[in-house]
Amino acid sequence: MPTIATLLLLPALISLGQWQAHKAEKKQALQETYDQREQGLSLQIGDHPLNPEAVRYSKVVARGRYEPAYQILLDNQVHDEMAGYHVLTPLHIEGGNRRVLVNRGWVPVGRDRNVLPETGAPQGVVEVSGYAVVPSGKFFELEKPKDLRSGWQTVWQNLDLKRYAAAVPFPLQPVVIRLDPASVAGGYVREWPRPDARIEVHRGYALQWYGMAAVLVVFYLVTSFGKTANDDHEHA
């Protein structure tokens, strides 16, 4: 019985350790990409569609006009232990028909969730500067998203760029600009996390799972050795 339990638990513990270690390695690689591209010149975003992976974490600049009619509030965003939204507004890029979503920062929910915060955007042409990010396509939703053909949905639980692009009547760049904290282009609270945020937590979890695997092996060897010694003594 101890052998079967060990054979079942050991691979699971090692697998969990590898999973956490892989998450830490991925975050480290993203941070290195960020640090490298932070040293480069700003990329001008225009009407030509971008390769998202080629520009991820690059410094970018775009000129155009905000279009608040297709703005969304991304729910479940926390700042200083307060619940709030990220305000994402499409920018109609000058010289073409393509738009790019701009994350203008965090705003608090307020006392009543039924009353959305005031999130007006500057009128006229603005220059937006920040970093290009690629939203994750992996997320969990408790219920099926609303069919946007029946009316625009302002509050979103997850940023699904494919769903957004399918719902709006214009072409969209496959990245989001995180507005630079120094930008004056209509931003709110902008304390953006580093790509390697919480990397030590993942490394700590990995060590815990590997440590549990090691303890399991030691426990199995000790108990097996003790059982063998007892059996030899009984037959002596």
C-alpha positions as CSV (number, residue, x, y, z in Angstrom):
1,M,0.0,0.0,0.0
2,P,2.7,2.6,0.8
3,T,4.4,1.7,-2.5
4,I,1.2,2.4,-4.5
5,A,0.6,5.7,-2.6
6,T,4.2,6.8,-3.2
7,L,3.9,5.9,-6.9
8,L,0.7,8.0,-7.2
9,L,1.8,11.0,-5.2
10,L,5.4,11.4,-6.2
11,P,4.8,12.2,-9.9
12,A,2.0,14.6,-8.9
13,L,4.2,16.5,-6.5
14,I,7.0,16.7,-9.0
15,S,4.6,17.9,-11.7
16,L,3.2,20.6,-9.5
17,G,6.8,21.8,-8.7
18,Q,7.6,21.9,-12.4
19,W,4.5,23.8,-13.2
20,Q,5.4,26.5,-10.7
21,A,9.0,26.6,-11.8
22,H,7.8,26.9,-15.5
23,K,5.6,29.9,-14.5
24,A,8.6,31.6,-12.8
25,E,10.8,30.9,-15.9
26,K,8.2,32.4,-18.2
27,K,7.9,35.5,-16.1
28,Q,11.6,35.9,-16.0
29,A,11.8,35.6,-19.8
30,L,9.1,38.3,-20.2
31,Q,10.9,40.6,-17.8
32,E,14.1,40.2,-19.8
33,T,12.2,41.0,-23.0
34,Y,10.7,44.1,-21.2
35,D,14.1,45.3,-20.0
36,Q,15.6,44.9,-23.4
37,R,12.8,46.7,-25.3
38,E,12.6,49.4,-22.7
39,Q,16.0,50.6,-23.9
40,G,14.9,50.9,-27.5
41,L,13.2,53.8,-29.3
42,S,9.5,54.2,-29.2
43,L,7.6,52.5,-32.0
44,Q,5.0,54.6,-33.9
45,I,1.8,52.7,-34.2
46,G,-0.1,53.4,-37.4
47,D,-2.7,51.8,-39.6
48,H,-0.5,48.8,-40.5
49,P,-1.5,45.7,-38.5
50,L,1.1,44.8,-35.9
51,N,2.7,41.4,-35.0
52,P,1.8,41.3,-31.3
53,E,4.7,39.1,-30.2
54,A,7.2,41.2,-32.1
55,V,6.1,44.4,-30.2
56,R,5.2,43.0,-26.8
57,Y,6.5,45.3,-24.1
58,S,7.9,47.7,-26.7
59,K,7.6,51.5,-26.0
60,V,5.0,52.8,-28.4
61,V,3.5,56.1,-29.5
62,A,0.2,56.6,-31.3
63,R,-1.7,59.7,-32.4
64,G,-5.5,59.9,-32.8
65,R,-8.8,60.5,-31.3
66,Y,-10.5,58.6,-28.4
67,E,-13.8,57.0,-29.1
68,P,-15.6,56.6,-25.8
69,A,-18.7,55.0,-27.4
70,Y,-16.8,51.7,-27.5
71,Q,-15.0,52.1,-24.2
72,I,-15.0,49.2,-21.7
73,L,-14.4,49.0,-18.0
74,L,-12.4,45.9,-17.0
75,D,-13.8,44.6,-13.7
76,N,-12.1,43.1,-10.7
77,Q,-9.0,45.3,-10.7
78,V,-7.5,46.1,-7.3
79,H,-5.4,49.0,-6.3
80,D,-4.3,49.6,-2.6
81,E,-6.8,46.9,-1.6
82,M,-9.6,48.8,-3.2
83,A,-11.9,47.3,-5.9
84,G,-12.1,49.1,-9.2
85,Y,-11.9,49.0,-13.0
86,H,-9.3,49.5,-15.7
87,V,-10.6,52.0,-18.3
88,L,-9.9,50.9,-21.9
89,T,-10.7,53.3,-24.6
90,P,-10.2,52.8,-28.4
91,L,-8.0,55.3,-30.1
92,H,-8.8,56.0,-33.8
93,I,-5.3,56.2,-35.2
94,E,-4.5,59.1,-37.5
95,G,-4.1,58.3,-41.2
96,G,-6.3,55.2,-41.4
97,N,-9.3,53.3,-40.1
98,R,-7.6,51.1,-37.5
99,R,-8.0,51.5,-33.8
100,V,-5.9,50.5,-30.8
101,L,-7.2,50.0,-27.2
102,V,-5.6,52.2,-24.6
103,N,-5.6,51.2,-21.0
104,R,-5.9,54.5,-19.3
105,G,-5.5,53.2,-15.8
106,W,-7.5,52.3,-12.7
107,V,-10.6,54.0,-11.2
108,P,-12.4,52.9,-8.0
109,V,-15.8,51.2,-8.1
110,G,-17.4,53.7,-5.7
111,R,-20.2,53.1,-3.2
112,D,-22.7,51.8,-5.7
113,R,-21.8,49.2,-8.4
114,N,-24.9,50.2,-10.3
115,V,-23.5,53.7,-10.8
116,L,-20.4,53.6,-13.1
117,P,-17.6,56.0,-12.5
118,E,-17.1,59.1,-14.7
119,T,-14.5,58.2,-17.2
120,G,-14.6,60.9,-19.9
121,A,-11.9,61.0,-22.5
122,P,-10.1,64.1,-23.9
123,Q,-11.6,65.4,-27.1
124,G,-9.5,66.1,-30.2
125,V,-6.2,64.6,-31.3
126,V,-4.0,63.3,-28.5
127,E,-0.6,61.6,-28.5
128,V,-0.6,58.4,-26.5
129,S,2.6,56.9,-25.2
130,G,3.2,53.8,-23.2
131,Y,3.9,50.1,-23.6
132,A,2.4,47.5,-25.9
133,V,1.0,44.5,-24.0
134,V,-0.7,41.4,-25.3
135,P,-3.7,40.3,-23.2
136,S,-3.8,36.7,-22.2
137,G,-6.3,34.6,-24.1
138,K,-6.7,32.3,-21.1
139,F,-9.3,33.2,-18.5
140,F,-12.2,31.7,-16.5
141,E,-15.7,33.0,-16.8
142,L,-18.6,31.9,-14.6
143,E,-21.2,32.6,-17.3
144,K,-21.4,33.0,-21.0
145,P,-20.5,36.5,-22.1
146,K,-23.4,38.7,-23.3
147,D,-24.1,38.8,-27.0
148,L,-23.0,42.3,-28.0
149,R,-25.3,42.4,-31.0
150,S,-28.1,43.3,-28.6
151,G,-26.3,46.3,-27.2
152,W,-22.9,47.5,-26.0
153,Q,-21.6,46.1,-22.8
154,T,-19.6,48.5,-20.8
155,V,-18.3,46.3,-17.9
156,W,-16.3,43.3,-18.9
157,Q,-15.0,40.5,-16.6
158,N,-12.1,39.6,-18.9
159,L,-10.3,41.4,-21.8
160,D,-11.0,39.1,-24.7
161,L,-9.6,41.0,-27.7
162,K,-11.1,38.6,-30.2
163,R,-14.5,39.1,-28.8
164,Y,-14.0,42.9,-28.7
165,A,-12.7,42.9,-32.3
166,A,-15.7,40.9,-33.5
167,A,-18.1,43.3,-31.8
168,V,-16.8,46.7,-33.1
169,P,-17.3,48.1,-36.6
170,F,-13.6,48.8,-37.2
171,P,-10.3,47.0,-37.5
172,L,-8.3,46.7,-34.3
173,Q,-4.6,46.4,-33.5
174,P,-3.9,43.1,-31.6
175,V,-2.2,44.9,-28.7
176,V,-3.2,47.2,-25.9
177,I,-1.3,50.3,-25.0
178,R,-0.7,50.7,-21.2
179,L,-0.7,54.4,-20.9
180,D,2.6,55.7,-19.5
181,P,2.3,57.3,-16.0
182,A,3.8,60.5,-17.3
183,S,1.4,60.8,-20.2
184,V,-1.2,63.6,-20.1
185,A,-3.5,61.8,-22.5
186,G,-6.4,61.4,-20.2
187,G,-5.1,58.8,-17.8
188,Y,-6.1,57.6,-14.3
189,V,-4.1,55.6,-11.7
190,R,-1.3,53.9,-13.6
191,E,0.9,51.7,-11.4
192,W,1.6,48.9,-13.8
193,P,3.0,45.6,-12.5
194,R,6.3,44.3,-13.8
195,P,6.2,41.2,-15.9
196,D,8.1,39.3,-13.2
197,A,5.7,40.3,-10.5
198,R,5.2,37.5,-7.9
199,I,8.0,35.5,-9.4
200,E,9.5,34.7,-6.0
201,V,6.1,33.3,-5.0
202,H,6.1,30.8,-7.9
203,R,9.7,29.8,-7.0
204,G,8.7,29.4,-3.4
205,Y,5.8,27.1,-4.3
206,A,8.0,25.1,-6.6
207,L,10.5,24.5,-3.7
208,Q,7.6,23.5,-1.5
209,W,6.3,20.9,-3.9
210,Y,9.8,19.6,-4.6
211,G,10.4,19.5,-0.8
212,M,7.3,17.5,-0.3
213,A,8.3,15.1,-2.9
214,A,11.7,14.6,-1.2
215,V,10.0,14.1,2.2
216,L,7.8,11.5,0.6
217,V,10.7,9.6,-0.8
218,V,12.6,9.7,2.5
219,F,9.5,8.6,4.4
220,Y,9.0,5.7,2.0
221,L,12.6,4.6,2.2
222,V,12.6,4.8,6.0
223,T,9.3,2.9,6.4
224,S,10.4,0.3,3.9
225,F,13.7,-0.2,5.5
226,G,12.1,-0.5,8.9
227,K,9.6,-3.1,7.6
228,T,12.4,-5.1,6.0
229,A,14.4,-5.0,9.3
230,N,11.4,-6.2,11.3
231,D,10.7,-9.0,8.8
232,D,14.3,-10.2,9.0
233,H,14.2,-10.1,12.8
234,E,11.0,-12.1,12.9
235,H,12.5,-14.8,10.6
236,A,15.8,-14.9,12.5
